[in-house]
Amino acid sequence: MSESVPERPRANFVAALNVRRNAVRGFGFSLLFTATVLAVFVVLPGTRQPMPYYLALAFVLVTSLGALATTVLTLVSAYRLARETDLD
């Protein structure tokens, strides 16, 4: 039983899937998308509603879209890693 067991398997798994890079890209995309939506639908046409309502909706859009984009990018990374491992 002298198998080589990684000291931090969960950290190695997260690193192999590039979760941190995917999170930065996912939330960066969601910030740009949300800023565009706010500019096109709120700021440019003008609004009569209080701005905190729109900021709260923007927060929800950023967090949910960022989480979704991060999940999708991580799934793509997992798929690529699985295919790479199968080919070896």
C-alpha positions as a printed Julia matrix, in Angstrom:
88×3 Matrix{Float64}:
   0.0    0.0     0.0
   2.67   2.45   -0.97
   0.52   4.32   -3.45
   1.31   7.94   -4.09
  -1.61   9.82   -2.57
  -1.66  13.58   -3.13
  -1.48  15.59    0.06
  -4.34  17.9    -0.95
  -6.6   16.03   -3.4
  -9.37  18.63   -3.4
  -6.97  21.49   -4.08
  -5.3   19.49   -6.84
  -8.7   18.75   -8.39
  -9.69  22.43   -8.32
  -6.34  23.39   -9.84
  -6.66  20.76  -12.58
 -10.07  22.12  -13.57
  -8.83  25.74  -13.57
 -11.7   26.82  -11.33
 -10.08  30.1   -10.29
  -9.39  31.12  -13.9
 -12.92  30.09  -14.91
 -14.4   32.13  -12.05
 -12.46  35.22  -13.07
 -13.59  34.84  -16.67
 -17.19  34.0   -15.74
 -17.66  36.9   -13.36
 -15.79  39.26  -15.67
 -18.21  38.35  -18.44
 -21.18  38.79  -16.11
 -19.98  42.24  -15.03
 -19.61  43.39  -18.63
 -22.97  41.92  -19.59
 -24.72  43.53  -16.62
 -23.12  46.91  -17.3
 -24.32  46.68  -20.9
 -27.85  45.74  -19.85
 -27.99  48.63  -17.36
 -26.65  51.08  -19.92
 -29.02  50.02  -22.69
 -32.21  49.54  -20.69
 -31.85  51.91  -17.72
 -29.34  54.72  -18.19
 -29.74  55.61  -21.88
 -33.54  55.69  -22.04
 -33.81  57.21  -18.57
 -35.87  55.88  -15.73
 -38.39  57.17  -13.26
 -37.83  54.39  -10.75
 -35.33  54.74   -7.89
 -31.85  53.59   -8.87
 -31.33  51.24   -5.87
 -33.92  48.88   -7.34
 -31.91  48.59  -10.53
 -28.67  48.17   -8.61
 -30.22  45.31   -6.63
 -31.35  43.67   -9.87
 -27.88  44.21  -11.31
 -26.34  42.47   -8.29
 -28.63  39.49   -8.77
 -27.79  39.35  -12.48
 -24.03  39.56  -11.85
 -24.0   36.83   -9.21
 -26.32  34.4   -10.98
 -24.81  34.86  -14.43
 -21.29  34.72  -12.99
 -22.04  31.46  -11.21
 -23.64  30.0   -14.33
 -20.74  31.02  -16.57
 -18.2   29.68  -14.07
 -20.05  26.37  -13.91
 -20.21  26.05  -17.69
 -16.52  26.91  -18.11
 -15.54  24.43  -15.4
 -17.64  21.71  -17.03
 -15.85  22.39  -20.31
 -12.51  22.13  -18.5
 -13.59  18.83  -16.92
 -14.69  17.47  -20.29
 -11.38  18.42  -21.88
  -9.42  16.91  -19.01
 -11.43  13.69  -19.22
 -10.87  13.43  -22.96
  -7.17  14.13  -22.51
  -6.95  11.42  -19.86
  -8.87   8.9   -21.99
  -6.52   9.38  -24.92
  -3.46   8.53  -22.85
